Amino acid sequence: MGKKTVVVALGGNAILQRGQKGTFEEQLANVYHTARQLAEMVLSGQWRIVVTHGNGPQVGNILLQQDAAKEVVPPMPMDACGAQSQGLIGYMIQQSLRNILAEKGRSDIPIATVVTQVLVDKDDPAFQNPTKPVGPFYSEEEARKLQREKGWQVVEDAGRGWRRVVPSPDPKAIVEREAIRMLVENRAIVIASGGGGIPVIEEAGKLKGVEAVIDKDLAGERLAEDVGADVFLILTDVDRVRLNYGKPDERPIDRMTAEEGKRYLAEGHFAKGSMEPKVKAAIRFVEAGGERAVIASLDQAVAALAGEAGTQVVHDA
């Protein structure tokens, strides 16, 4: 029986833990711990893996650095900052994986990071309603000045200051999907679509970067579809999906059909920007023909892939 393909979507805790400063050394240590589980999947001989990841703190720091040095070095647009974060995080993952696999006598397995563009629709309604806060906090006076000078949309963010908000359009296609497929088919471990990918639109047959943020779970699902994955594994900081989260009648879910998931979404069980996009992505993957999707904690990745942990999202009976 041939190997199956799994797209593994790493949550933020795979790279940066709560309470840490975010030094390179801290992040590399976290990635190394995560990479041990990825290596175990590969060494089982059962899986070809494609890895995707978040980039919120990293791209946020890059944007802060751009802002702090704007009088010295011309600042880069958000899509370019996203590309920088893909290279940074991909470098940490591929180096950690290579070192771990070499320890096991498998330095022959190729590993590559693909700087990934994700196509979005220039007419997506999200462009008319930016909702995703990004970058540094400003005083209201500073924010209003930037709004006038740069045409930004700004909002007050939970009493912490004012921030820029950008659109969060739906991912339509992975631009580099054929290159990623070729790498996977030739035994490579691929790291792709980091941070939801670099959002691009198509105008007159040419691609153009846009200032937006694609949800990383929905982009991960798009990647899983486009590379023909069998399983989509979403790793986060909770062990399973839960109904009535944080309430006395909280209930974990071990197995959930796509139809049940849609009902729970409609009932408002999952927090926006947190569990909601993960459940939506899992349902979307299964309904597109994927074998199953799994939502699980990072520390139970291997067991979850084996069907022994996490919430398994499956086809309707």
C-alpha positions in Angstrom: 0.0 0.0 0.0 1.4 3.4 -1.0 2.1 6.4 1.2 -0.7 8.8 1.8 -0.2 12.6 1.9 -1.0 14.7 4.9 -1.0 18.5 5.1 0.0 19.5 8.7 -1.1 22.9 9.8 0.9 24.1 12.7 -0.6 26.6 15.2 1.2 29.5 16.7 2.3 27.5 19.8 4.5 25.3 17.5 6.7 28.4 17.1 6.2 30.7 20.0 4.8 29.8 23.4 2.6 32.2 25.5 4.7 34.4 27.8 7.9 34.1 25.7 9.7 37.2 24.4 10.0 35.8 20.9 13.8 35.6 20.5 15.2 33.5 17.7 16.6 31.0 20.2 13.2 30.5 21.8 11.4 30.1 18.5 14.0 27.6 17.2 13.7 25.5 20.3 9.9 25.3 20.0 10.2 24.5 16.3 12.8 21.7 17.1 10.3 20.1 19.5 7.6 20.3 16.9 9.9 18.9 14.2 10.4 15.7 16.2 6.8 14.8 15.7 6.9 15.7 12.0 9.9 13.5 11.7 8.1 10.6 13.4 5.4 10.8 10.8 7.9 10.7 8.0 9.9 7.9 9.5 6.8 5.7 10.0 7.0 5.1 6.2 3.3 5.8 5.9 3.1 9.5 5.1 4.3 12.1 2.7 4.0 15.4 4.6 3.4 19.0 3.6 3.8 21.6 6.4 2.0 24.9 6.7 2.1 27.3 9.6 1.0 30.6 11.2 3.1 33.7 11.2 1.1 36.3 13.3 3.8 37.2 15.9 6.6 37.0 13.3 5.1 39.2 10.7 3.8 41.5 13.4 7.4 42.0 14.6 8.6 42.6 11.0 5.9 45.3 10.6 7.1 46.9 13.9 10.7 46.9 12.7 9.6 48.5 9.4 7.7 51.2 11.3 10.6 51.8 13.8 13.1 52.2 11.0 11.0 54.0 8.4 13.1 57.2 8.6 16.3 55.1 7.8 15.1 52.3 5.5 12.1 52.4 3.1 9.4 50.2 4.6 8.2 47.2 2.6 4.5 46.5 1.8 2.7 43.9 3.8 2.8 41.2 1.1 6.7 41.5 1.1 6.7 41.3 4.9 4.7 38.1 4.7 7.2 36.6 2.3 10.0 37.5 4.7 8.2 35.6 7.5 7.7 32.6 5.3 11.5 32.4 4.7 12.3 32.9 8.4 9.9 30.2 9.7 10.6 27.8 6.8 14.3 28.1 7.5 13.8 27.1 11.2 11.5 24.1 10.3 13.7 22.7 7.5 16.9 23.0 9.5 15.3 21.4 12.5 13.8 18.6 10.4 17.1 18.0 8.6 19.1 17.7 11.9 16.5 15.3 13.4 16.3 13.1 10.4 20.1 13.1 10.1 20.3 11.8 13.7 18.1 8.9 12.5 20.3 8.2 9.5 17.9 9.7 7.0 19.7 12.8 5.8 18.8 11.7 2.3 15.2 13.0 2.5 15.0 16.4 0.7 13.3 19.3 2.5 12.2 22.6 0.9 10.4 25.8 1.8 8.3 27.2 -1.0 7.5 30.9 -0.8 3.9 30.6 -1.6 1.4 33.0 -3.3 -2.3 32.5 -2.7 -4.8 33.8 -5.3 -7.8 35.7 -4.0 -10.6 37.3 -5.9 -10.1 41.1 -6.3 -13.9 41.4 -6.0 -14.0 39.5 -2.7 -16.5 41.4 -0.3 -13.7 41.3 2.3 -12.0 44.2 0.4 -14.9 46.4 1.2 -15.0 45.4 4.9 -11.5 45.1 6.4 -11.6 43.4 9.7 -8.1 42.0 10.5 -6.0 44.1 12.9 -2.3 44.1 11.9 0.9 45.8 12.9 1.7 48.2 15.8 -0.6 50.1 18.1 -0.9 53.8 17.6 -2.5 56.7 19.5 -5.7 57.9 17.9 -3.9 61.0 16.6 -1.2 58.9 14.9 -3.7 56.5 13.5 -5.9 59.3 12.0 -2.8 60.8 10.4 -1.8 57.5 8.8 -5.4 57.1 7.7 -5.2 60.4 5.9 -1.7 60.0 4.5 -1.8 56.3 3.4 -5.5 55.6 3.0 -5.5 53.0 5.8 -8.5 51.9 7.7 -8.0 52.1 11.4 -9.9 50.9 14.5 -9.7 51.1 18.2 -8.6 47.6 19.4 -10.0 46.4 22.7 -8.8 49.4 24.7 -5.1 48.8 23.8 -4.8 51.5 21.2 -5.5 52.1 17.5 -4.4 49.7 14.8 -4.7 49.3 11.0 -7.2 46.8 9.8 -6.9 44.9 6.4 -9.1 42.6 4.4 -9.2 38.8 5.0 -10.3 37.4 1.6 -11.1 33.7 0.9 -8.3 31.7 -0.7 -9.1 30.5 -4.2 -5.9 28.7 -5.3 -2.3 28.0 -4.4 -0.2 29.6 -7.2 2.8 27.3 -6.7 0.6 24.1 -6.4 2.3 22.3 -9.3 5.8 22.9 -8.0 4.7 21.7 -4.5 3.1 18.6 -6.0 6.2 17.8 -8.0 8.4 18.1 -4.9 6.0 15.9 -2.8 5.9 13.2 -5.5 9.7 13.2 -5.5 10.0 12.4 -1.8 10.5 16.0 -0.5 9.0 17.3 2.7 7.6 20.7 1.7 6.9 23.7 3.9 4.4 26.0 2.1 1.7 28.6 2.4 3.0 30.0 5.6 0.9 32.5 7.4 -2.0 31.9 5.0 0.2 32.6 2.0 1.0 35.9 0.3 -2.3 37.2 -1.0 -2.3 38.1 -4.7 -4.9 39.1 -7.3 -4.8 38.6 -11.0 -5.1 41.6 -13.3 -4.8 41.3 -17.1 -3.1 37.9 -16.7 -0.5 39.2 -14.2 -0.2 38.6 -10.5 -0.1 41.5 -8.0 0.4 41.4 -4.2 -2.3 43.0 -2.1 -2.3 44.2 1.5 -4.5 41.6 3.2 -4.3 38.6 5.5 -5.7 35.2 4.5 -6.9 33.0 7.4 -4.1 30.4 7.8 -6.5 27.5 8.4 -8.6 28.2 5.3 -5.4 28.6 3.3 -4.1 25.4 4.7 -7.3 23.6 3.5 -6.8 25.2 0.1 -3.3 23.8 0.0 -4.5 20.4 1.1 -7.0 20.3 -1.8 -4.6 21.6 -4.4 -1.9 19.0 -3.6 -4.4 16.2 -3.4 -3.9 15.4 0.3 -5.7 12.5 1.9 -5.7 14.0 5.4 -5.7 17.6 6.7 -4.2 17.8 10.3 -4.8 21.0 12.2 -2.6 21.3 15.3 -3.4 23.8 18.0 -3.3 24.3 21.8 -6.4 22.3 22.7 -6.7 18.5 22.5 -10.1 18.4 20.8 -13.0 20.5 19.5 -15.5 21.3 22.3 -19.1 22.2 22.5 -20.1 24.9 25.0 -16.5 25.8 25.5 -15.7 27.2 29.0 -19.2 26.5 30.3 -20.2 23.9 33.0 -21.7 21.6 30.3 -18.6 21.7 28.1 -18.3 18.6 26.0 -15.3 17.3 23.9 -16.0 15.8 20.5 -14.0 12.7 19.4 -15.7 12.3 16.0 -17.8 14.7 14.0 -19.4 14.5 10.6 -19.3 17.4 8.3 -23.0 17.9 8.6 -22.8 17.9 12.4 -20.0 20.4 12.2 -22.1 22.8 10.1 -24.9 22.5 12.6 -22.6 23.3 15.5 -21.2 26.3 13.6 -24.8 27.6 13.0 -25.5 27.2 16.7 -22.5 29.5 17.5 -20.4 27.0 19.5 -17.0 28.1 18.1 -15.1 31.4 18.7 -14.5 33.6 15.6 -10.8 33.9 14.8 -10.0 30.8 16.9 -11.9 27.5 16.6 -14.5 28.6 14.0 -12.1 28.9 11.0 -10.5 25.5 12.0 -13.9 23.8 12.0 -14.8 25.5 8.7 -11.6 24.4 7.1 -12.0 20.8 8.3 -15.5 20.7 6.9 -14.5 22.3 3.6 -11.7 19.7 3.1 -13.9 16.7 3.8 -16.7 18.0 1.6 -14.2 18.5 -1.2 -13.4 14.8 -1.1 -10.6 14.6 1.5 -10.5 11.3 3.5 -10.7 13.1 6.9 -9.6 16.2 8.7 -8.3 16.2 12.3 -8.1 19.0 14.9 -5.8 18.1 17.8 -3.2 19.4 20.2 0.4 19.8 19.0 1.6 17.3 21.6 -0.7 14.6 20.3 0.1 15.0 16.6 1.2 11.5 15.8 -1.6 9.8 17.8 -4.2 12.2 16.1 -2.9 11.3 12.7 -3.3 7.6 13.6 -7.0 8.3 14.6 -6.3 7.8 18.3 -6.6 11.4 19.5 -8.1 14.8 18.6 -11.4 15.4 16.8 -11.7 13.4 13.7 -13.9 15.1 11.1 -15.3 12.6 8.6 -17.8 12.3 5.8 -21.5 12.1 6.6 -22.8 8.6 7.1 
